[in-house]
Amino acid sequence: MIRHTPVTKSEAKRPAVKITVALLLAVAIAGALWVPIYAHTLPKLGDFPFFYWYQLILVPVTAILCWICYLLLRTKPATPATPTARHREGVRR
């Protein structure tokens, strides 16, 4: 069984980071769900009306916003336990 080390207070994210992540994700979701933003046929990009190319552009923009959120929330990986530390913890194989 894998035992995860608890997140210490120094590794916990500040509230400002969590609020920033929430706002970035809210922008990505609202951009797709708020239909009056893109419910127009003009301007056209070639033969595509606005509502098509808006949604096509929204997909990579949302992916970039999710990647930024991931970078803000990631933590340092735990250091691998040495065999003596495992023995002291009482972990059985």
Number of C-alpha atoms within 10 A of each C-alpha: 6 5 6 7 8 8 11 7 8 7 11 10 14 11 9 9 13 14 11 13 20 13 13 17 17 11 14 19 13 12 18 15 11 10 11 8 12 18 13 14 11 11 11 13 10 8 7 13 16 18 17 17 15 17 14 11 10 16 13 11 14 18 12 13 17 16 12 14 19 12 11 14 14 10 12 6 6 10 7 8 9 8 8 8 11 12 11 8 8 8 11 7 4
